[in-house]
Each structure stands twice: as C-alpha cells, then as structure tokens.
C-alpha cells in the first residue's frame, strides 16, 4: 500500500494591500526552433517595477511559440526536450492544417503541450525561481520570428 507524503507547514506568510502594478512588452527575436532564455529580461522588468513582494506574469502572444520554466544548468536538458517535442508532434505527419509549411501544425500542438502564460512569485524583490530554473521562450517554428511577450507585475 502506498503511503501519502507528509504535508509541511506554511512559512513566511504575509499579507497586505496591493500597492503597485507594472506592465511592459518584451520583443524577442528567435533564431528558429529552440529555447531562448528570457530570465534576465524578466528579472530586469521586475527590478524596474520596484516590487518587493507579489507576482510576475509572463504571457506569449503567439500560437506557435510558448513559455516554460525549465532547468538552466545543463543545455542537454533543452536538447532532450526538443527531441521529445519532435516525437510528440512530428513534422510531415499528414496534418490537415499546413498552410504555412510542415512545421506549422506541429508548432501549434507543441504550444498546446507547453504554456502560453507563466506566473512567478516575487520574494524580497527577486523572482522566486529555484536554483536551477530559468524562464524560456520556446520557438516551435523552423525559421526565426519576432515574438511579443507581455509582462505584468502586481504586489507591494
């Protein structure tokens, strides 16, 4: 019989009024299929916002590119993730939709499997990411594109 894990205690609880909000648009030029690390750009936005506690949102305005929070230490992880996405949504698989080429429908499927939006807690003025986490824009198309990312922050 499988035993349930023990739930820990809640620590560092704080509450208060929302005192500040910020928003911006980030444009990223991708080289083609792959991961582009946008962590530093999001952290820079957070610094400009002046927030110490709250939430940062990151939203990709495209249906053939997406966002993820993933390991930022070993680039082999990103290579293996692309290989996995290739197996889940291969090009030239007989897709009905293909007006923009053989990478079009697989790009839409890959976006559906990942995320168009992310939320990251803000703790002491920093992104609340783990030690090995980074924020990535994933380009699912073969050729490069200019991608628009909307950033938001709310908190105190």
Secondary structure, DSSP 8 states (H G I E B T S, - for coil): -----------S-------EEEEEEEEEE--SSEEEE-HHHHHHHHHHHT-SSEEEEEEE--SSEEEEEEE-S-HHHHHHHHHHHHHHS-TTS--S--TT-TTHHHHHHHHHHSBSEEEEEEETTEE---TTEEEEEEE-SSS--EEEEEEEEEE-
